[in-house]
Amino acid sequence: MGTVHALRQADTATIAEAATAFLFTLDHPETQGTRRVYASTLRALRAEFGDTTDPAELAPGAVAAWFSAKWGQSAPATWNRNLDGLRSAQRYWQDQGWMTVIDLTAAIRRRQRRVDRSCALSRREIERLLTRDDISIRERTLWRMLYESAARSAEVLRLDVEDLDLANRRAKVTRKGGAVDVIVWQTKTAMLLPRLLKGRKSGPVFLTDRRSRVELPPGDIDRASGKARLSYRRAAEIFEEATDGEQGGPWTLHQLRHSALTHDAENGASTPMLMAKSGHTSVASLARYARPSSEALQRWQEQNDPGRRRP
C-alpha cells in the first residue's frame, strides 16, 4: 500500500498538489470506484495544463476547449462522468481557498443520456451463457451470483468468505453509498459456491488465477495461496471476451443485474421487493431496470389477443 503524504496548509497549491489532496478525501472503500474515475480525469487535466500550474490560473475558456477536445466524441455517460469529477475537484479547491469562485465548467453542459431499452438480455441468452462448458468455475459462480442476486458487480467482488451465510444463501455487502445490506441468491449459486471455495474459510471469495506480484492490503490476499482479490476491471474484461461473439455482444457485467431485475418485474415482483433486491433507494432509479422486455410484451400481447384462436 502506498504512503499518504499530508499536504501542508497553504494559500496556494499546484494542480498536482491540489489533485492529490482532493483524491485523498475519496480514499475510503465505499468511494474507491469514484476515486479511480476522478483520478483519471485529473491526470488528463494535469497532462494538459502542467503539474506546476496554479489552479487559480486556469481559464474557463481554455478548460472548456480542452474538455471538448478530450471527450467530445465520447458517450454521454463518459462525458458526464468526467465533468462530475472536474466539478467535484473544483468545489474542493475553492473550499481550500486555492481557487476563486469562478466556475471553470460554466460553458460545459451535461449531456442527455440516450435510454437503452435493449440492455436486458433474454432469459434464453442468460441460461445459455450460464451453462456454457467453456467457462471456469470462478466465472460460472460469479456470473450466476450476479444474476440471481441482482447485486452490483463491485459489491459481489468485494465479498470475503466470512461475509457468506452459505446455509441461508445470503451475504452481507456494502452498497453504493456505504450502506450495509444483504444479498440473497438461489439454488444454482448455492451449488457452485462450495466447489469454488474448496473449503476456504477466509479471504476474498473471487481470486485471481495467479499469486499477486505486487504488495496489496492483507484483506485483498488469500493467505494460503497468495492469490489476490479479482478486480472489477479484470472480471469485466473476461466477461466481454466471453460474450464477444454473442448477438449484440460483447455484453457487460452490468447487464446481468439489469436482466435479473427486468425478469423479476416480468414475474410480477412488487416495487418494494425489487428495491430490496437491487439496493436502490429511489423508485426513479429502479424504473429503468424493471422494464418488461420486448419478449415479455409479445407474450402478454399474444395471451391477451382477443382475435387469437383458442384451443
N, C-alpha and C positions, 0 to 999 in steps of 0.2 A: 504494500500500500504506500502511496506517495506521501511525502511530508507536506503538511499545510503550513505556509508561512503567512502570518497575520500581517496585514498592511498597516503601516503607521498612519495615524490620523494626520491629514494634511489638507490644505486648501485646494490643491491641485493633484491630478494624477494623470498618468499616461493612459492611453487606451488599453495597453496590456495590463497595467495595474488595475484599472477600473473593471476590466472584464474578469480578471481573477477574483476580485473582491465580490463582484455580483454572483459569479458561479458558486462561490463558497456558500452563499445563502441558500443554494439549492442542493447542498451536499447532505442529503438525507435519503434513506432507502425509498421512501414514497415519491421522491421527486427525481430519481435517477434518470428516468426517461426524458423528462423535461430538460434536465441539466445537459444531457447528451445532445439534444436537438439545439438548444440555445448556444451551447459551446461551438457547434458548427457554424451558426450564424455569426457569432462574434469573431471566430477565426477568419471568416471571409471579410468582415469589416476591418480587422487588423491588417490583413494582407493588402487590402485596397488603400488604406489611409496611413499605414505605418504604425508600428508598436509605440513609438515615442510621441505620437501626436497627442495633444491635449484634447479631450472630448469637447471642451468648450470652444475649440477652434473649428469643429465640424460645421459645415454649412448645409442647411436643409436641402437646397437645390442639388448640391453635389451628392448628398446621401441618396436623394430620390433617384437621380440619374444612375448611380451605381446599383441601387437596388433593382431598378427596372432592367438594367442590362444583365444583372446576375440571375434574376429569377423571372424575368418577363415571359419566358416561354414555358415556365413550369406549370404544373397543375394548380388549380385554385387552393387546394389543401396545403401544398408546399409553399406557395406564395404567402398564405395567411399564417402559416406556422413560423416562417422566418420573420414576418412582420411582427408577430406577437413577441418573439424573442427580442427583437430590436427595441420595441416599445417598453418591454418589461425592464430591460437593462437601462434604458434611458431614464425611466422613473426612479430607479435606484440611484443612478448617478446624480440626478437632480436632488434627491433627498440627502445625498452626501455633500452637496454643495460643489460638485465637480463640474456642473453644467448650469446654464441659465434655464429659465422656464421655456425657452424656445423649443418647439416641437420639431424634431428632425424629420418626423414622418408625416408632417401635415399634408404633404402633397401625395402621399401613398394611400390608396384606398384598399380596403379589404375586398376580396373577390367573392362573388356568389358561387358556392359550390353547386355543380350540377348533380342533381339527385340521381343516383344509380338504382333503378328499380330491379335490376337483374343480379344484384350482388349475392343473393341467397342461391345456394346450389340445390338441385332437386334431391329428393330422398334417394333416388336410384343412383345418382352421382356420388352421394355421400357413402352409401353402402358399398358401392364398387370400390371406392377409394380405400375405405377402412378394412376391406377384406382382401386386398391385394397380397400376393405371395412374395412380392419383391421388396417389401419394406421391413425394416428391422423391428424388433420387439419394442425398442425405445420409441420410435416414431409411431408405431401402431398404438401404443399406450397413450402417448401424448395427444395424438390427433383424436383418439376415441374419447379421452377425458375432456378435451376442449369442446367437442361436440355434445357429449352427454351433459356436461355441467354448464355450458354456455358461458364459461368464465373467460376473462381476458387472457391472452397468451402470457403476458408478463406475470399475472397473478399465479398461474399454474407453474411457470418456470421457476418462480421464487419458492415453491414448496420444498420443505425439508421432510424427511421421513417421519420425524417426530410430530409433524403437523397432521399426519394422516390418522384417521379413525377408520381403519380397514373394516372392522366389524360392522360399522354403521354406514359405510360407504360415503364418508364425508371428510372434509378437511377445513382447517382454518386458513383463511387467506387475508392479505391486506389489499383492500380495494383501492381504486383510483381515488386519491384524496386522503388516504391514510386510514380509512375506517376498517376495523377488523370485522370480518364476516365469515360465513360458512358456505362452501360449495358442496353440492351433492352429485354423485354420479350413479350410474346404473350397472346392471349385471355384467356387461361385457368389459367395462373398465375394471370392475371388481375382480374379474377373472384374470385380467392381464397384469395387474399391479404386482401380485406375488411373483410372477415369472420375471418381471423387470427387476424387482428388488433383490431377489435371491437371498433372502434372509437378512439383508442390511437393516440396521436399527437406527441409524443416524446418517446425517449428511444430506446433500441435495437429492431429490428424487430423480431428476433427469441429469445425467452426467455426460461429459464429452467422451469421445471414443478413446482418447489417449491421455496420459498423465499431463498435467499442466506444466508448461515450460516457463511460466512467469510466476512471480510471487502474487498471491491473491489473499484476501481475507480468509481466516480459518473457516468461517461459515460457508464459504463457497468451494470447499475442497472436501472430498471423501477421504478420510484419513487412511483407510485400508488400501485403496487403490491409487491414491494420488490424483485421481481424475477430478476435473473441475465441473462446476455447475454449467449446464448447457446454456449458452447465451441466446437471447431473442434473435439476434442477427443471424446466428448460425442455424437456429431452428427454422427461421423464415426462409433462408436460402435452400435448405433441404426440402422444405415443402414446395417451394416454387419449382425447384428442379424436378421433383417427382410428378408435378402436375403440368409440366410444360407442354406435354403432348395431348392434354385433355381439351375438349371443345371449350373455347373461351378461356383457356389457360394461358400462362400459368395462373393458378389460384393463389390466394393469400390465406395465412392462418386465420385472419380476422373473419374470413368467410365461413369458417366452421361455427363461430359464435353467432354470426348473423343467420346462418341457416338453421341453427338449433332454435333460436327464438322465433323465426318465421314458422317453422314446423310446429312448434308448441302453440303458436297463435292459431294455426290452421286446425289444430286438435281441440281448440276451444279453451285454452288456458286463460284465466282471468288476468286483468292488468296487474293486480297486486301480486299474483303468483309469478308473472313474468318479471316484475321488478325485483322480487325476492331472489329469483334465479339469476338474473343478469347483474344485479348490484346497481342498477340505475336508480337515481334519486329523483329523476324528472320524467314525467309521462311523455313530454315532448321528445326527449332523447330516445326513449324506448320506441316511440311511434315508427321511426324509420326502419327499425328492425322487425317489429311484429306486423309486417305487412304480408298478407297471404300472397303466395306465388301465383304465376300465371297458370301453373298446373292445377293448383287448388281452385282457382277461379273457374277453370274449364270444367273440373269435376262438379263443382257446385252448379254451374250452368246446365250441365247435362242432367244432373239429378233433379233439377227444378224446371226443366224444359217441358211445358205443357203439350208440346207437339211431339215429344218423344214417344215412340211406340213402347208400350208397357207389356211385360210378359204376361 
